[in-house]
């Protein structure tokens, strides 16, 4: 969905405030971070800063990372801060370490190749302090593919603008529990209408798959929370062992 995160970044910002429950997301992450005594955090896939704003206001020593500069530009305005840098989660190299790393908003779904998942998790491991934590969420493969929905639609109104997204999902299964996602955006404003089409491939996971990926990259799975998605809390191993590369 390259357009949604680049040329349509403002559309994303308007839509996701209404279709995504950021208060619920914040309560989950804040609760775990407090229990694990994590203060210095990095959010990977921070988008336009809608969750970042809540984390910063809660007093965390925060850094946000996203692939798209257009998203980061909005995030800086949304939070009135410059705690954001551009980066690709598959190849992260930062010159600081953190108590906890977050991958939020199901963003790990965009990492569809096994080797890229290994690379992503190895990079996160290197970002963490000894005994640091990794918290992330993913689409649940069982829920996605047991009740596969080929078409859906969302409508959001923001001021004088109406944003309609027509979604089409096609089973892919080329590199795991993957599917192709085609989205048509119809934007109406002041009696004018424009249309855009976007495409991406997404991946869901089972709990067993995530457990194995974590073990291969020196993480211990601490907790799994299952609601509409899978939420994982993992801890970095503090012993020297071989890392799969």
N, C-alpha and C positions, 0 to 999 in steps of 0.2 A: 504494500500500500504506500508506494513512494510518494504519490501526490498528496495523500492525506497528511503526511508528515512534513511535506515541503511546501508546494504551492498552495495547498489547502490547509495549512496549519491553523489559520484563524477559524476555519470551519470545524476542525477537530476541537479547538478550544471551546467553541460554543456548544458543540454537540455533547462532548463528554462530561461537561458540567451537569448535564441533565440525564444522561443514560448510565453514568457511573456513580456509585455511591462512595464519594471520597471521605465522608465522615466515617462510614463503616470501615473503609480501608485504613484510615488513620487509627481508629480504635484498636484494630488488630495489631498493626505494627508497633504502635506506642506501648501497648500492653506487653508485648514480647520484649521490646527494647528495655523497658523498665525492669522487668523480671531478670533479664540477663545483665543488667547494669552496663548497658552500651550507651555511650554518649557521642563518640565520634563516628559518623556514619556516612556511607556513600550510597546514593540511590542511582541505580543503573537503569536507563530507560525512563528518565524523569519526565519526559514529555514537556508540556507547557507549564509545569510547576504547580499544578493544582493540589497534589499531595505534598510537594516540597514546601509550599506555603504553610501548611499545618505543622510540618515537622520543624521548620525554622522557628515558627511562633512558639512551639513547645520548648525551645531552648537547645535543640540538638546542634552540635558542631557538624554542619551538613555540607556535603558536596554532591551536586547533581551532574550526571553524565547522560548525554543523549547523542544519537548519531546525526541528528538533523539540526543545523544551525537555525533554521526557521522556528523550530520548537523552542530552542534555547533563548532566542530573542524574546519570545513571548514570556517564557519563564522568568527572565530577568525583570521584565516589567511587572509581572504578576506578583513577584515577591519583593520587588524593590531592592534587589541584591545582585551580586555578581558571583554567587557561589556555584557557578555552572561552567562545565567545559565540554567540548565536543569529543566524542570517542565511540569506538565500536566495541561492544561487549565481548566480541570474539577475540580481540587483540588488545586488551587493556594493559597499559603500562603507566602507572602513576608513581610519583616520587614521594608518596606518603602511605601510611598504613592506618587501618581503621579497626574500631571495635566490632563493627558489623557492616556487611554489604547487603543491600536489598536489590532484587530485581522485581519490579512492581508491574501491575497492569497486564499480567500474562505476557510480558514482553519476551520471555524465553521461547514463546511459540514461534518466533521468527528465526530461531536457530534450528534448522531442520535436519542438518547432517550430523551423524554421530560424532565425527571428528571435530566438528565445530563446537559441539556441546562440551566435549572433553577440553578443548582449548579455552572455552569460556570459563568453565569451572576451575581449571588450573590457574587462569589469570586471577580469578576472584580469590582463590586460596592464597596467592602471593600478595594480595592487597591487605590481607587480614593480619592482625597481631596474633601472637600465640594465644590459643583458646578463643579466637574470635568467632563470630557467628555469621551465618549466611541465611537470610530469610527470603523466600520467593514464592510465587504462585504459578500455577500452570493450568491449562485446560485439562479436564479429566477425560482421558480417552474412552473410558467406558460410557460416560454420559454422552459424549459427542457421537460415538459411532453406534451405540445401541438404539439411539433415537435420532438418527441423522436427519437434519432439517435442511432441505435443499433450497428453500426460498423463505425470506423474511423481509420485513420492512420496518423502518424507524422514521418517525417524524418529530422534529424538534422546532420549536418557535423561539426566536431570539429577537426581540424588538420587532422591527418591520420585516425581518427575514424569516422565511420558512425553509428548513433544510429537510429534504426527504432522501433517505438512503434505501435503495433496493438491493438486497443481498442475495447472491446466488452462491451456493456451496457445492463443490464437485469433489467426490472422493478421488484422492490421488494415490496415497499409500506407497509412494516411490521410495521414501527414506524413513519410514516409520508410520505412526498414526497421523498421516498428513492429509490435508485437503486444500484444494484451490478455492480462493475466496475472491469473487468478482463483485465489486460494489459500484453502483451507479448513483451519483449524487445529483439531485435536482434541487437547485437553489432558486427560490423566488423572492424577489425584493422589488418593491415599488413598481409592480406590474411588469417586471422583466424576469425572464427565466433563463438560467444557464445550466448546462449539464456537463458532468465530468464522469469518466469511468476509471476505476482503479483496480489493480490486481495484485494478489500476493499468494504465497503458499504458507500455510500455518501447520504447526505440529502440536498435537496433544500427547500426553504421557500417561502411563499407568504408574501406580505407586512403586511397583517392583522395578520398573525401568529407572525411575529417579533414584531409588535406593542404590542400584548398581552403579549408575553414573557418579553418585556421590562417593561411594567406596573407592572407585577407580581414581578419584582425584583427592583422596585423603580428607574426606569429610565423614563425620558420624551423624546419621540422621537422629535427631532428638525428638521431633514431634511432627505429626501430620494432622492437619485440620481439614476436614472435608465438609464443604457446603455446596455451593454451586460450582466451585472450582476446588483444586487441591492446593493447600498452603503448607509449605515445608519450613521447618526450622532445623538447621544443621550446624554442627560445631566443627571447627578446624581441628584435625588431629595434631597433637603436639609431639608426635614421635617421628623419627626419620624413617621413611619407607619409600619404596619405588613409586614414582608417579607415572602413569600411562601418558605418553605423548604422541 
